[in-house]
Every structure is written in structure tokens, then in C-alpha cells.
Amino acid sequence: MKNKYLFVTCALLLMADVAGAQTVKPTALANQDRGYIVKTGYAAPSDFVLQLADGTKTSLNQLAGKIVILQFTANWCSVYREEMPHLEQEVWQAYKNKGVLLIGVDRDEPLEKVARFQKDMKITYPLALDPGAAIFGRFANKKSGVTRNVVIDRDGRIANLTCLYDPQEFSAMVKAIDALVNKPIAALN
């Protein structure tokens, strides 16, 4: 009888352990790729040119030494519309004079639509065109969700990745940007 209770107790503990392993924990979510093909700490892909909506062109190589945030989106994306005011105020307005450049990379939309959207939404940070999601595809699987931010440090390394808009994740991104802004720049000798 005693063995039967011991066996039942062990079986219940084993089932509880297995059930716990099946539960998705927040830290497990943070470690998933979420459609990204890059990771924090990696050198950011830089083999592309950003065609800005104002007609100018730039590249990550030209922006070396700056902190760059690429915000991938499309104007039809409701998540982007939710995130955009936060990007404008908490990132662009707060850091644009501190060596940070935020560029919205608009996926698969013509210049006229992007320019109209920028004006209608009162976005003051630059927007770039991404026909065929060619730039997006250097950072994430083209079939994954559009709205995401890639924070690139002064050395061209990926410092932070977000996916969709989550206030806690966004807050963590802003803290990461702030840490990069306040990180001492090594003197050249």
C-alpha cells in the first residue's frame, strides 16, 4: 500500500514537471527568433541602399558612427499606427539630436503613398522605400510580421530587436537606445 502511494506521488510530480515544461515562459519568448534571421550582437547587414522618400539615398556604411534604428513597417499596418506616436515622441524627438537616426522602412508601397502617409500622420522622422521587401529580407523572413525595430549601435552591431508593438518591449528598446547614447565613445589615438 505504501508503495502504491509512493508510485502515485512520483507519477503526479512527473506529470506536473512535464506540464510545466510545456508552458511557454516569458524568457522563452524572448529567446525565440520571431521571424528574425539576425540576432543581437551580430553585425547588421549593410549591403543595401536606403532610398528615402525625399529622394536622397543613404546606407548603413554612410551612417557608421551613428546609432541607427530601422523601423520596418507598411502604412496599412494597424500595429505600426499604434507604435508610430511612441516612436515619434519617445525615440525620434528624444534622441534625434544625440547621434540617433530613426528611419521608417516602408515595405512594398509606392513613393506617393508613403509621402502622403508621412504627411497625414505628421511623422517627422525619415521614411525609406523597400520595394519587394529586399531590405526587410536581410533582417527577417519575408513571411514574418512587418512591424519590427532593429537598433544598430555605432559599430554597426545589432543592439536590440523588437517585433510588433508591446509597451514593455518598446520600453526596453528605449532603455537600450538610452544606454547606447550614454555609452562613452572610445577616443581615437
Biotite code that builds the C-alpha atoms (Angstrom):
import biotite.structure as struc

atoms = struc.array([
    struc.Atom([0.000, 0.000, 0.000], chain_id="A", res_id=1, res_name="MET", atom_name="CA", element="C"),
    struc.Atom([2.854, 2.315, 0.922], chain_id="A", res_id=2, res_name="LYS", atom_name="CA", element="C"),
    struc.Atom([4.496, 1.616, -2.466], chain_id="A", res_id=3, res_name="ASN", atom_name="CA", element="C"),
    struc.Atom([1.237, 2.444, -4.241], chain_id="A", res_id=4, res_name="LYS", atom_name="CA", element="C"),
    struc.Atom([1.104, 5.921, -2.611], chain_id="A", res_id=5, res_name="TYR", atom_name="CA", element="C"),
    struc.Atom([4.765, 6.479, -3.383], chain_id="A", res_id=6, res_name="LEU", atom_name="CA", element="C"),
    struc.Atom([4.189, 5.483, -7.012], chain_id="A", res_id=7, res_name="PHE", atom_name="CA", element="C"),
    struc.Atom([1.139, 7.788, -7.343], chain_id="A", res_id=8, res_name="VAL", atom_name="CA", element="C"),
    struc.Atom([3.021, 10.690, -5.744], chain_id="A", res_id=9, res_name="THR", atom_name="CA", element="C"),
    struc.Atom([6.007, 10.233, -8.086], chain_id="A", res_id=10, res_name="CYS", atom_name="CA", element="C"),
    struc.Atom([3.700, 9.957, -11.094], chain_id="A", res_id=11, res_name="ALA", atom_name="CA", element="C"),
    struc.Atom([1.904, 13.202, -10.135], chain_id="A", res_id=12, res_name="LEU", atom_name="CA", element="C"),
    struc.Atom([5.193, 15.033, -9.653], chain_id="A", res_id=13, res_name="LEU", atom_name="CA", element="C"),
    struc.Atom([6.454, 13.784, -13.007], chain_id="A", res_id=14, res_name="LEU", atom_name="CA", element="C"),
    struc.Atom([3.248, 14.901, -14.751], chain_id="A", res_id=15, res_name="MET", atom_name="CA", element="C"),
    struc.Atom([3.475, 18.345, -13.102], chain_id="A", res_id=16, res_name="ALA", atom_name="CA", element="C"),
    struc.Atom([7.074, 18.673, -14.279], chain_id="A", res_id=17, res_name="ASP", atom_name="CA", element="C"),
    struc.Atom([6.157, 17.687, -17.846], chain_id="A", res_id=18, res_name="VAL", atom_name="CA", element="C"),
    struc.Atom([3.185, 20.084, -17.841], chain_id="A", res_id=19, res_name="ALA", atom_name="CA", element="C"),
    struc.Atom([5.467, 22.889, -16.636], chain_id="A", res_id=20, res_name="GLY", atom_name="CA", element="C"),
    struc.Atom([7.873, 22.191, -19.464], chain_id="A", res_id=21, res_name="ALA", atom_name="CA", element="C"),
    struc.Atom([5.000, 22.608, -21.934], chain_id="A", res_id=22, res_name="GLN", atom_name="CA", element="C"),
    struc.Atom([4.159, 26.083, -20.625], chain_id="A", res_id=23, res_name="THR", atom_name="CA", element="C"),
    struc.Atom([5.685, 28.941, -22.620], chain_id="A", res_id=24, res_name="VAL", atom_name="CA", element="C"),
    struc.Atom([7.580, 31.167, -20.239], chain_id="A", res_id=25, res_name="LYS", atom_name="CA", element="C"),
    struc.Atom([8.304, 34.869, -20.992], chain_id="A", res_id=26, res_name="PRO", atom_name="CA", element="C"),
    struc.Atom([12.038, 34.225, -21.126], chain_id="A", res_id=27, res_name="THR", atom_name="CA", element="C"),
    struc.Atom([11.451, 31.502, -23.699], chain_id="A", res_id=28, res_name="ALA", atom_name="CA", element="C"),
    struc.Atom([9.566, 34.002, -25.870], chain_id="A", res_id=29, res_name="LEU", atom_name="CA", element="C"),
    struc.Atom([12.410, 36.493, -25.593], chain_id="A", res_id=30, res_name="ALA", atom_name="CA", element="C"),
    struc.Atom([14.819, 33.888, -26.944], chain_id="A", res_id=31, res_name="ASN", atom_name="CA", element="C"),
    struc.Atom([12.717, 32.916, -29.972], chain_id="A", res_id=32, res_name="GLN", atom_name="CA", element="C"),
    struc.Atom([13.756, 34.359, -33.320], chain_id="A", res_id=33, res_name="ASP", atom_name="CA", element="C"),
    struc.Atom([10.221, 35.698, -34.033], chain_id="A", res_id=34, res_name="ARG", atom_name="CA", element="C"),
    struc.Atom([10.960, 35.682, -37.731], chain_id="A", res_id=35, res_name="GLY", atom_name="CA", element="C"),
    struc.Atom([14.347, 37.369, -37.494], chain_id="A", res_id=36, res_name="TYR", atom_name="CA", element="C"),
    struc.Atom([17.311, 35.910, -39.365], chain_id="A", res_id=37, res_name="ILE", atom_name="CA", element="C"),
    struc.Atom([19.720, 38.166, -37.422], chain_id="A", res_id=38, res_name="VAL", atom_name="CA", element="C"),
    struc.Atom([20.471, 38.269, -33.698], chain_id="A", res_id=39, res_name="LYS", atom_name="CA", element="C"),
    struc.Atom([21.615, 40.868, -31.211], chain_id="A", res_id=40, res_name="THR", atom_name="CA", element="C"),
    struc.Atom([25.383, 41.162, -31.207], chain_id="A", res_id=41, res_name="GLY", atom_name="CA", element="C"),
    struc.Atom([25.628, 40.310, -34.916], chain_id="A", res_id=42, res_name="TYR", atom_name="CA", element="C"),
    struc.Atom([26.953, 42.791, -37.452], chain_id="A", res_id=43, res_name="ALA", atom_name="CA", element="C"),
    struc.Atom([23.962, 44.367, -39.170], chain_id="A", res_id=44, res_name="ALA", atom_name="CA", element="C"),
    struc.Atom([23.605, 43.586, -42.861], chain_id="A", res_id=45, res_name="PRO", atom_name="CA", element="C"),
    struc.Atom([24.825, 46.671, -44.709], chain_id="A", res_id=46, res_name="SER", atom_name="CA", element="C"),
    struc.Atom([24.809, 45.629, -48.356], chain_id="A", res_id=47, res_name="ASP", atom_name="CA", element="C"),
    struc.Atom([21.862, 47.816, -49.354], chain_id="A", res_id=48, res_name="PHE", atom_name="CA", element="C"),
    struc.Atom([20.957, 51.422, -50.103], chain_id="A", res_id=49, res_name="VAL", atom_name="CA", element="C"),
    struc.Atom([18.060, 53.191, -48.402], chain_id="A", res_id=50, res_name="LEU", atom_name="CA", element="C"),
    struc.Atom([16.049, 55.301, -50.875], chain_id="A", res_id=51, res_name="GLN", atom_name="CA", element="C"),
    struc.Atom([14.428, 57.944, -48.671], chain_id="A", res_id=52, res_name="LEU", atom_name="CA", element="C"),
    struc.Atom([11.020, 59.394, -49.503], chain_id="A", res_id=53, res_name="ALA", atom_name="CA", element="C"),
    struc.Atom([12.609, 62.832, -50.028], chain_id="A", res_id=54, res_name="ASP", atom_name="CA", element="C"),
    struc.Atom([14.698, 61.405, -52.890], chain_id="A", res_id=55, res_name="GLY", atom_name="CA", element="C"),
    struc.Atom([18.023, 61.155, -51.050], chain_id="A", res_id=56, res_name="THR", atom_name="CA", element="C"),
    struc.Atom([19.909, 57.906, -50.613], chain_id="A", res_id=57, res_name="LYS", atom_name="CA", element="C"),
    struc.Atom([21.926, 56.611, -47.699], chain_id="A", res_id=58, res_name="THR", atom_name="CA", element="C"),
    struc.Atom([23.343, 53.348, -46.378], chain_id="A", res_id=59, res_name="SER", atom_name="CA", element="C"),
    struc.Atom([24.410, 51.887, -43.064], chain_id="A", res_id=60, res_name="LEU", atom_name="CA", element="C"),
    struc.Atom([28.013, 52.293, -44.203], chain_id="A", res_id=61, res_name="ASN", atom_name="CA", element="C"),
    struc.Atom([27.442, 56.045, -44.650], chain_id="A", res_id=62, res_name="GLN", atom_name="CA", element="C"),
    struc.Atom([25.790, 56.174, -41.213], chain_id="A", res_id=63, res_name="LEU", atom_name="CA", element="C"),
    struc.Atom([28.705, 54.483, -39.415], chain_id="A", res_id=64, res_name="ALA", atom_name="CA", element="C"),
    struc.Atom([29.319, 56.084, -36.038], chain_id="A", res_id=65, res_name="GLY", atom_name="CA", element="C"),
    struc.Atom([25.609, 56.843, -35.516], chain_id="A", res_id=66, res_name="LYS", atom_name="CA", element="C"),
    struc.Atom([23.033, 54.826, -33.654], chain_id="A", res_id=67, res_name="ILE", atom_name="CA", element="C"),
    struc.Atom([20.504, 53.759, -36.301], chain_id="A", res_id=68, res_name="VAL", atom_name="CA", element="C"),
    struc.Atom([17.024, 52.398, -35.737], chain_id="A", res_id=69, res_name="ILE", atom_name="CA", element="C"),
    struc.Atom([15.400, 50.750, -38.735], chain_id="A", res_id=70, res_name="LEU", atom_name="CA", element="C"),
    struc.Atom([11.652, 50.570, -38.165], chain_id="A", res_id=71, res_name="GLN", atom_name="CA", element="C"),
    struc.Atom([10.153, 48.136, -40.666], chain_id="A", res_id=72, res_name="PHE", atom_name="CA", element="C"),
    struc.Atom([6.525, 48.771, -41.482], chain_id="A", res_id=73, res_name="THR", atom_name="CA", element="C"),
    struc.Atom([3.787, 49.401, -44.024], chain_id="A", res_id=74, res_name="ALA", atom_name="CA", element="C"),
    struc.Atom([1.221, 52.186, -43.744], chain_id="A", res_id=75, res_name="ASN", atom_name="CA", element="C"),
    struc.Atom([-1.676, 49.710, -43.756], chain_id="A", res_id=76, res_name="TRP", atom_name="CA", element="C"),
    struc.Atom([-0.336, 48.036, -40.609], chain_id="A", res_id=77, res_name="CYS", atom_name="CA", element="C"),
    struc.Atom([-2.501, 48.807, -37.573], chain_id="A", res_id=78, res_name="SER", atom_name="CA", element="C"),
    struc.Atom([0.323, 47.811, -35.203], chain_id="A", res_id=79, res_name="VAL", atom_name="CA", element="C"),
    struc.Atom([2.570, 50.429, -36.789], chain_id="A", res_id=80, res_name="TYR", atom_name="CA", element="C"),
    struc.Atom([-0.127, 53.058, -36.421], chain_id="A", res_id=81, res_name="ARG", atom_name="CA", element="C"),
    struc.Atom([-0.251, 52.215, -32.714], chain_id="A", res_id=82, res_name="GLU", atom_name="CA", element="C"),
    struc.Atom([3.538, 52.306, -32.333], chain_id="A", res_id=83, res_name="GLU", atom_name="CA", element="C"),
    struc.Atom([4.215, 55.371, -34.511], chain_id="A", res_id=84, res_name="MET", atom_name="CA", element="C"),
    struc.Atom([3.327, 58.106, -31.979], chain_id="A", res_id=85, res_name="PRO", atom_name="CA", element="C"),
    struc.Atom([5.642, 56.423, -29.450], chain_id="A", res_id=86, res_name="HIS", atom_name="CA", element="C"),
    struc.Atom([8.466, 56.224, -31.998], chain_id="A", res_id=87, res_name="LEU", atom_name="CA", element="C"),
    struc.Atom([7.965, 59.870, -32.922], chain_id="A", res_id=88, res_name="GLU", atom_name="CA", element="C"),
    struc.Atom([7.975, 61.171, -29.331], chain_id="A", res_id=89, res_name="GLN", atom_name="CA", element="C"),
    struc.Atom([9.960, 58.694, -27.237], chain_id="A", res_id=90, res_name="GLU", atom_name="CA", element="C"),
    struc.Atom([12.655, 57.884, -29.786], chain_id="A", res_id=91, res_name="VAL", atom_name="CA", element="C"),
    struc.Atom([12.891, 60.445, -32.592], chain_id="A", res_id=92, res_name="TRP", atom_name="CA", element="C"),
    struc.Atom([12.131, 63.651, -30.696], chain_id="A", res_id=93, res_name="GLN", atom_name="CA", element="C"),
    struc.Atom([14.057, 62.489, -27.628], chain_id="A", res_id=94, res_name="ALA", atom_name="CA", element="C"),
    struc.Atom([17.223, 61.324, -29.407], chain_id="A", res_id=95, res_name="TYR", atom_name="CA", element="C"),
    struc.Atom([17.478, 62.915, -32.863], chain_id="A", res_id=96, res_name="LYS", atom_name="CA", element="C"),
    struc.Atom([19.996, 65.495, -31.615], chain_id="A", res_id=97, res_name="ASN", atom_name="CA", element="C"),
    struc.Atom([22.041, 62.882, -29.765], chain_id="A", res_id=98, res_name="LYS", atom_name="CA", element="C"),
    struc.Atom([23.537, 60.909, -32.659], chain_id="A", res_id=99, res_name="GLY", atom_name="CA", element="C"),
    struc.Atom([20.471, 58.722, -33.277], chain_id="A", res_id=100, res_name="VAL", atom_name="CA", element="C"),
    struc.Atom([18.787, 58.287, -36.641], chain_id="A", res_id=101, res_name="LEU", atom_name="CA", element="C"),
    struc.Atom([15.376, 56.613, -36.864], chain_id="A", res_id=102, res_name="LEU", atom_name="CA", element="C"),
    struc.Atom([14.372, 55.535, -40.370], chain_id="A", res_id=103, res_name="ILE", atom_name="CA", element="C"),
    struc.Atom([10.986, 54.003, -41.111], chain_id="A", res_id=104, res_name="GLY", atom_name="CA", element="C"),
    struc.Atom([11.463, 51.411, -43.854], chain_id="A", res_id=105, res_name="VAL", atom_name="CA", element="C"),
    struc.Atom([8.130, 51.105, -45.665], chain_id="A", res_id=106, res_name="ASP", atom_name="CA", element="C"),
    struc.Atom([7.522, 47.742, -47.273], chain_id="A", res_id=107, res_name="ARG", atom_name="CA", element="C"),
    struc.Atom([6.247, 47.416, -50.844], chain_id="A", res_id=108, res_name="ASP", atom_name="CA", element="C"),
    struc.Atom([4.469, 50.751, -51.204], chain_id="A", res_id=109, res_name="GLU", atom_name="CA", element="C"),
    struc.Atom([4.919, 53.456, -53.843], chain_id="A", res_id=110, res_name="PRO", atom_name="CA", element="C"),
    struc.Atom([6.549, 56.789, -53.042], chain_id="A", res_id=111, res_name="LEU", atom_name="CA", element="C"),
    struc.Atom([3.284, 58.763, -53.386], chain_id="A", res_id=112, res_name="GLU", atom_name="CA", element="C"),
    struc.Atom([1.520, 56.602, -50.796], chain_id="A", res_id=113, res_name="LYS", atom_name="CA", element="C"),
    struc.Atom([4.475, 56.739, -48.376], chain_id="A", res_id=114, res_name="VAL", atom_name="CA", element="C"),
    struc.Atom([4.813, 60.535, -48.702], chain_id="A", res_id=115, res_name="ALA", atom_name="CA", element="C"),
    struc.Atom([1.072, 61.035, -48.169], chain_id="A", res_id=116, res_name="ARG", atom_name="CA", element="C"),
    struc.Atom([1.098, 58.745, -45.140], chain_id="A", res_id=117, res_name="PHE", atom_name="CA", element="C"),
    struc.Atom([4.086, 60.589, -43.641], chain_id="A", res_id=118, res_name="GLN", atom_name="CA", element="C"),
    struc.Atom([2.295, 63.921, -44.057], chain_id="A", res_id=119, res_name="LYS", atom_name="CA", element="C"),
    struc.Atom([-1.107, 62.695, -42.818], chain_id="A", res_id=120, res_name="ASP", atom_name="CA", element="C"),
    struc.Atom([0.383, 61.049, -39.723], chain_id="A", res_id=121, res_name="MET", atom_name="CA", element="C"),
    struc.Atom([2.707, 64.005, -39.007], chain_id="A", res_id=122, res_name="LYS", atom_name="CA", element="C"),
    struc.Atom([5.778, 61.781, -38.928], chain_id="A", res_id=123, res_name="ILE", atom_name="CA", element="C"),
    struc.Atom([8.939, 63.866, -38.885], chain_id="A", res_id=124, res_name="THR", atom_name="CA", element="C"),
    struc.Atom([11.482, 61.045, -38.998], chain_id="A", res_id=125, res_name="TYR", atom_name="CA", element="C"),
    struc.Atom([12.585, 59.952, -42.476], chain_id="A", res_id=126, res_name="PRO", atom_name="CA", element="C"),
    struc.Atom([10.889, 57.122, -44.324], chain_id="A", res_id=127, res_name="LEU", atom_name="CA", element="C"),
    struc.Atom([12.593, 54.873, -46.869], chain_id="A", res_id=128, res_name="ALA", atom_name="CA", element="C"),
    struc.Atom([11.152, 52.692, -49.586], chain_id="A", res_id=129, res_name="LEU", atom_name="CA", element="C"),
    struc.Atom([11.608, 48.926, -49.589], chain_id="A", res_id=130, res_name="ASP", atom_name="CA", element="C"),
    struc.Atom([10.246, 47.525, -52.859], chain_id="A", res_id=131, res_name="PRO", atom_name="CA", element="C"),
    struc.Atom([9.947, 43.767, -52.795], chain_id="A", res_id=132, res_name="GLY", atom_name="CA", element="C"),
    struc.Atom([10.889, 43.806, -49.080], chain_id="A", res_id=133, res_name="ALA", atom_name="CA", element="C"),
    struc.Atom([14.527, 43.415, -50.164], chain_id="A", res_id=134, res_name="ALA", atom_name="CA", element="C"),
    struc.Atom([15.893, 45.254, -47.106], chain_id="A", res_id=135, res_name="ILE", atom_name="CA", element="C"),
    struc.Atom([13.394, 43.609, -44.739], chain_id="A", res_id=136, res_name="PHE", atom_name="CA", element="C"),
    struc.Atom([14.534, 40.225, -46.070], chain_id="A", res_id=137, res_name="GLY", atom_name="CA", element="C"),
    struc.Atom([18.102, 40.901, -44.942], chain_id="A", res_id=138, res_name="ARG", atom_name="CA", element="C"),
    struc.Atom([16.881, 41.060, -41.337], chain_id="A", res_id=139, res_name="PHE", atom_name="CA", element="C"),
    struc.Atom([13.803, 38.828, -41.168], chain_id="A", res_id=140, res_name="ALA", atom_name="CA", element="C"),
    struc.Atom([11.923, 36.161, -43.039], chain_id="A", res_id=141, res_name="ASN", atom_name="CA", element="C"),
    struc.Atom([9.757, 37.958, -45.596], chain_id="A", res_id=142, res_name="LYS", atom_name="CA", element="C"),
    struc.Atom([6.729, 35.929, -44.472], chain_id="A", res_id=143, res_name="LYS", atom_name="CA", element="C"),
    struc.Atom([7.001, 37.138, -40.874], chain_id="A", res_id=144, res_name="SER", atom_name="CA", element="C"),
    struc.Atom([5.172, 40.116, -39.361], chain_id="A", res_id=145, res_name="GLY", atom_name="CA", element="C"),
    struc.Atom([6.091, 43.512, -40.729], chain_id="A", res_id=146, res_name="VAL", atom_name="CA", element="C"),
    struc.Atom([6.292, 45.853, -37.743], chain_id="A", res_id=147, res_name="THR", atom_name="CA", element="C"),
    struc.Atom([9.667, 45.477, -36.066], chain_id="A", res_id=148, res_name="ARG", atom_name="CA", element="C"),
    struc.Atom([12.568, 47.657, -34.917], chain_id="A", res_id=149, res_name="ASN", atom_name="CA", element="C"),
    struc.Atom([16.263, 46.954, -35.343], chain_id="A", res_id=150, res_name="VAL", atom_name="CA", element="C"),
    struc.Atom([18.580, 49.076, -33.194], chain_id="A", res_id=151, res_name="VAL", atom_name="CA", element="C"),
    struc.Atom([22.115, 49.251, -34.577], chain_id="A", res_id=152, res_name="ILE", atom_name="CA", element="C"),
    struc.Atom([24.954, 50.613, -32.451], chain_id="A", res_id=153, res_name="ASP", atom_name="CA", element="C"),
    struc.Atom([27.741, 52.971, -33.533], chain_id="A", res_id=154, res_name="ARG", atom_name="CA", element="C"),
    struc.Atom([29.908, 49.991, -34.518], chain_id="A", res_id=155, res_name="ASP", atom_name="CA", element="C"),
    struc.Atom([27.260, 48.540, -36.842], chain_id="A", res_id=156, res_name="GLY", atom_name="CA", element="C"),
    struc.Atom([26.202, 45.749, -34.494], chain_id="A", res_id=157, res_name="ARG", atom_name="CA", element="C"),
    struc.Atom([22.599, 44.880, -33.702], chain_id="A", res_id=158, res_name="ILE", atom_name="CA", element="C"),
    struc.Atom([21.889, 46.036, -30.153], chain_id="A", res_id=159, res_name="ALA", atom_name="CA", element="C"),
    struc.Atom([18.144, 45.395, -29.873], chain_id="A", res_id=160, res_name="ASN", atom_name="CA", element="C"),
    struc.Atom([15.322, 43.734, -31.803], chain_id="A", res_id=161, res_name="LEU", atom_name="CA", element="C"),
    struc.Atom([11.587, 44.172, -31.316], chain_id="A", res_id=162, res_name="THR", atom_name="CA", element="C"),
    struc.Atom([8.627, 42.582, -33.030], chain_id="A", res_id=163, res_name="CYS", atom_name="CA", element="C"),
    struc.Atom([5.153, 44.118, -33.265], chain_id="A", res_id=164, res_name="LEU", atom_name="CA", element="C"),
    struc.Atom([4.275, 46.657, -30.571], chain_id="A", res_id=165, res_name="TYR", atom_name="CA", element="C"),
    struc.Atom([4.417, 45.638, -26.953], chain_id="A", res_id=166, res_name="ASP", atom_name="CA", element="C"),
    struc.Atom([4.713, 48.512, -24.424], chain_id="A", res_id=167, res_name="PRO", atom_name="CA", element="C"),
    struc.Atom([7.164, 46.585, -22.221], chain_id="A", res_id=168, res_name="GLN", atom_name="CA", element="C"),
    struc.Atom([9.361, 45.562, -25.133], chain_id="A", res_id=169, res_name="GLU", atom_name="CA", element="C"),
    struc.Atom([9.204, 49.118, -26.510], chain_id="A", res_id=170, res_name="PHE", atom_name="CA", element="C"),
    struc.Atom([10.260, 50.496, -23.117], chain_id="A", res_id=171, res_name="SER", atom_name="CA", element="C"),
    struc.Atom([13.192, 48.063, -23.036], chain_id="A", res_id=172, res_name="ALA", atom_name="CA", element="C"),
    struc.Atom([14.184, 49.237, -26.528], chain_id="A", res_id=173, res_name="MET", atom_name="CA", element="C"),
    struc.Atom([14.145, 52.885, -25.406], chain_id="A", res_id=174, res_name="VAL", atom_name="CA", element="C"),
    struc.Atom([16.344, 51.945, -22.428], chain_id="A", res_id=175, res_name="LYS", atom_name="CA", element="C"),
    struc.Atom([18.750, 50.174, -24.804], chain_id="A", res_id=176, res_name="ALA", atom_name="CA", element="C"),
    struc.Atom([18.880, 53.283, -27.030], chain_id="A", res_id=177, res_name="ILE", atom_name="CA", element="C"),
    struc.Atom([19.483, 55.478, -23.995], chain_id="A", res_id=178, res_name="ASP", atom_name="CA", element="C"),
    struc.Atom([22.323, 53.210, -22.850], chain_id="A", res_id=179, res_name="ALA", atom_name="CA", element="C"),
    struc.Atom([23.910, 53.417, -26.321], chain_id="A", res_id=180, res_name="LEU", atom_name="CA", element="C"),
    struc.Atom([23.571, 57.210, -26.371], chain_id="A", res_id=181, res_name="VAL", atom_name="CA", element="C"),
    struc.Atom([25.192, 57.481, -22.949], chain_id="A", res_id=182, res_name="ASN", atom_name="CA", element="C"),
    struc.Atom([27.953, 54.938, -23.640], chain_id="A", res_id=183, res_name="LYS", atom_name="CA", element="C"),
    struc.Atom([31.311, 56.701, -23.787], chain_id="A", res_id=184, res_name="PRO", atom_name="CA", element="C"),
    struc.Atom([32.836, 56.793, -27.235], chain_id="A", res_id=185, res_name="ILE", atom_name="CA", element="C"),
    struc.Atom([36.383, 55.420, -27.302], chain_id="A", res_id=186, res_name="ALA", atom_name="CA", element="C"),
    struc.Atom([38.958, 58.089, -28.096], chain_id="A", res_id=187, res_name="ALA", atom_name="CA", element="C"),
    struc.Atom([40.991, 57.607, -31.246], chain_id="A", res_id=188, res_name="LEU", atom_name="CA", element="C"),
    struc.Atom([44.735, 57.536, -30.630], chain_id="A", res_id=189, res_name="ASN", atom_name="CA", element="C"),
])
